[in-house]
Amino acid sequence: MNLIKKLIYLITALHLLLAVPAMAQQRFPKPEFESGYEQPDTITPEPRSLALEYFDVAVLLAVLALASWLALKKRSREGILWLSIFTLLYFGFYRNGCICSVGSIQNVVLSFSDVNYAISAAALLFFLLPLIFALFFGRVFCAGACPLGVIQDLVIVHPIQLPFWLRKVLGLIPYIYLALAVLYAATGTDFIICRYDPFVGIYRMDAPYTMVVLGVAFLLMGMFVGRPYCRFFCPYGVLLKWMSKFSRWHLTITPSHCIQCKLCTTSCPFDAIDYPSEEKAIVGSRAGARKFLLYAVLLPLWVGAGVFVGAKSHAYLSRANQDVYLAELMIAHPEVKDDPDNLDVQTFLSKGRTLEQLVEDARIVRKKFYTGSMIAGGFIGLVIGMTLLNQVIFRRRTDYQPNPGDCYSCGRCMDYCPVDKNTAQLKTAVPVMKKE
Amino acid sequence: MAEDKIKNRREFIRSGMRLSLALSLGGIAGMALSNVDGDGYVWQIDPFECTQCGRCATDCVLTPSAVKCVHAYDLCGYCDLCGGYFKSGYNELSTAGENQLCPTAAIERKFIEEPYFEYHIIEDLCIGCAKCVKGCSAFGNGSLHLQIMHHLCVNCNECAIARVCPSQAIKRVKASDAYKVKGNFTKDA
């Protein structure tokens, strides 16, 4: 006890000793004014208040609840359309596309890997709420609450159907993107989802040239390919898909029963309507069984290949980390030390950190990348294998149904269904006859 | 009957999967809860780490940058010859002098009394290039320094300047204590 007290006294004394000469370092002491001059204050405007952050969470919750009600209960495409316009204005143009659930993956991941990283409660809720809703009602978040989704949904003009194989191949990109985003966030390197968000520049109405080009390109493509970012890039969509596949309730195309009229098949811009299974396919199922066995055997090979590729590419991937990049640069090109224009190197040299410390830090980061890339690679391999395997699994379907994983619950198909909710008869037949 | 059985089995698998997904979500939430902070976070520059590299002006997602020069009046010596402020025509401007000049003429000064001048940053003109900060730190008291202004900053999830800052001077700070204005000349205070 006594020792601690002594220590405290010693530290305080040291502080006082150090503080006095530090004060004296001021080159030009503040003058003593005789004219009664009053010194102004340094202006420091307050950041956005915390209460408003929680208000955003409340808005998200309200939008999600409303979207679920509109899609599942009210069955109103028009309602969802207006809701998505609200989201475009609020989460898009007012909140500048930030805070968003898509990027919150990285905050959650970083809070796991870095104990010192404090995640804000709002960010955690933005991550969780849409997933919980997807688990109960499907991807209603995509329909009406996602600022990235609604801007694409509103520009759809003439959607074309993409061939099946292309959809499946491009559909692998989100898994790769997710794996990379988690890898980079977990190693504390970068938040790539936020960095390459194509629409945030449009919402901010201020962005570097490349970002504007990327955003406009996505919107132009989105006129003909429905929601290209959502379908073929969005990493959060992967999580939503997993949840939505097993959702408790989900939007249905028909309000009562399907009459197989096929009217809805062309309504979906995202190719997310599953057709009834053909009886012919069942007959040829022996070939299917053989294929299934083959793909099942291939599955571990895919995972192994993924781990191998991950292990091989970890050095390349780790170069995005500032420490690794700088350490490699200074070892490979020692002459950069004399380059006055290389800000990174010059600042490093002036900061008094030794090259050994830097290399040690870089080695720790690279080690993390080694494990991380193998896990990421294995995950991607597993996804490829499972995608193949899923192609040969036969599912019996009697009606036209929205694919629970891919459907964004936008409600377009509901408008096309001619069956009336109450009478279970054709809607149009009744009023036409009355007119006559 | 067979149809019903298949349906029941499917429903059983679905609810099982749903439950495990819900549990894993709960697990993620529980793990993240230990790091949750009720306070908000914003980005701020530590003026003692800043090396005035000039990237604050070029790398912010906003144009002009949300980083501005602030003036800690407590520190200022009210000098006539200011390292951060070059009055055109005051001295013969050599090439070096031109490079140190505020590129947007965002610094103005007011005569107080012989020989003291008060310096003031016109925020609308400042682009956060840190040229004046460099001059003030090198030749003066270091009262001019950069800060992220929070009525402008959009508080990106990851600050675009922090990513390229060569001295890692930009850090997340609590929103309730959002500025690191140099108060007096000691680093600790």
Contacts between the chains, C-beta under 8 A, distances in Angstrom:
chain1	res1	chain2	res2	distance
A	15	B	188	7.3
A	19	B	186	5.5
A	19	B	188	7.3
A	19	B	189	7.8
A	22	B	185	6.0
A	22	B	186	4.5
A	22	B	187	7.4
A	23	B	184	6.9
A	23	B	185	5.8
A	23	B	186	6.6
A	25	B	185	6.0
A	26	B	75	7.1
A	26	B	77	7.5
A	26	B	141	5.4
A	26	B	185	5.1
A	27	B	77	6.9
A	27	B	140	6.3
A	27	B	141	5.6
A	28	B	77	2.8
A	28	B	78	7.9
A	28	B	79	5.6
A	28	B	140	6.5
A	28	B	141	5.7
A	29	B	77	6.7
A	30	B	74	7.2
A	30	B	75	7.6
A	30	B	76	7.0
A	30	B	77	6.5
A	30	B	78	7.3
A	31	B	77	7.2
A	31	B	78	5.4
A	31	B	116	5.3
A	33	B	112	6.5
A	33	B	113	6.2
A	33	B	116	7.1
A	34	B	113	6.4
A	35	B	112	6.6
A	35	B	113	4.5
A	37	B	112	5.1
A	37	B	113	7.0
A	37	B	118	7.7
A	39	B	73	4.7
A	39	B	74	7.4
A	40	B	73	6.1
A	40	B	118	7.7
A	40	B	120	7.8
A	41	B	73	7.5
A	42	B	70	5.4
A	42	B	71	6.2
A	42	B	72	5.7
A	42	B	73	6.4
A	42	B	181	5.3
A	43	B	70	7.3
A	43	B	123	7.7
A	44	B	70	7.4
A	44	B	147	7.3
A	44	B	150	7.9
A	44	B	178	7.3
A	44	B	179	4.4
A	44	B	181	6.3
A	45	B	149	6.1
A	45	B	150	5.6
A	45	B	151	3.8
A	46	B	150	6.4
A	46	B	151	7.6
A	46	B	178	7.0
A	47	B	40	7.2
A	47	B	42	4.8
A	47	B	150	3.7
A	47	B	151	7.9
A	47	B	153	7.4
A	47	B	155	7.0
A	47	B	175	5.0
A	47	B	178	5.0
A	48	B	40	7.7
A	48	B	150	7.5
A	48	B	155	7.2
A	48	B	175	7.9
A	50	B	38	7.9
A	50	B	39	6.9
A	50	B	40	4.8
A	50	B	175	6.3
A	50	B	176	8.0
A	53	B	40	5.6
A	96	B	154	5.1
A	98	B	154	6.2
A	98	B	155	7.2
A	98	B	156	6.1
A	98	B	157	6.5
A	99	B	157	7.6
A	103	B	157	4.9
A	104	B	157	8.0
A	106	B	157	6.9
A	106	B	158	7.8
A	107	B	157	6.8
A	108	B	28	6.6
A	108	B	32	5.4
A	111	B	32	5.2
A	111	B	35	4.1
A	111	B	36	7.8
A	112	B	31	6.1
A	112	B	32	7.1
A	112	B	35	8.0
A	115	B	35	7.1
A	117	B	35	6.4
A	118	B	35	5.8
A	118	B	36	7.4
A	118	B	37	3.9
A	118	B	39	7.9
A	118	B	41	6.7
A	118	B	172	7.8
A	119	B	32	5.9
A	119	B	35	5.3
A	119	B	36	5.7
A	119	B	37	7.2
A	120	B	36	7.4
A	120	B	37	6.2
A	120	B	39	7.5
A	120	B	40	5.7
A	120	B	41	5.9
A	121	B	36	5.2
A	121	B	37	7.3
A	121	B	38	5.7
A	122	B	40	7.5
A	124	B	29	7.0
A	124	B	32	5.3
A	124	B	33	7.7
A	124	B	36	5.8
A	128	B	25	6.6
A	128	B	28	7.7
A	128	B	29	5.8
A	131	B	25	5.8
A	132	B	22	7.9
A	132	B	25	6.7
A	135	B	18	6.3
A	135	B	21	6.0
A	135	B	22	6.0
A	135	B	25	7.3
A	190	B	158	7.1
A	190	B	163	6.7
A	191	B	157	5.5
A	191	B	158	3.8
A	194	B	156	6.4
A	194	B	157	4.5
A	194	B	158	5.6
A	195	B	158	7.1
A	195	B	160	7.7
A	195	B	163	7.9
A	200	B	61	8.0
A	201	B	61	7.9
A	204	B	61	6.8
A	204	B	62	7.5
A	204	B	154	6.7
A	206	B	61	7.3
A	206	B	62	5.8
A	206	B	63	5.8
A	207	B	61	6.8
A	208	B	61	7.8
A	242	B	21	6.7
A	243	B	21	5.9
A	245	B	17	7.7
A	246	B	14	5.2
A	246	B	15	8.0
A	246	B	17	4.3
A	246	B	18	4.5
A	246	B	21	6.2
A	247	B	18	7.5
A	248	B	18	6.5
A	322	B	163	7.9
A	343	B	53	4.9
A	343	B	55	7.3
A	343	B	166	5.1
A	344	B	166	4.7
A	346	B	166	7.7
A	347	B	51	5.1
A	347	B	53	6.4
A	347	B	166	3.6
A	347	B	167	5.0
A	348	B	166	7.0
A	350	B	51	6.7
A	351	B	51	7.9
A	351	B	167	6.1
A	396	B	6	7.7
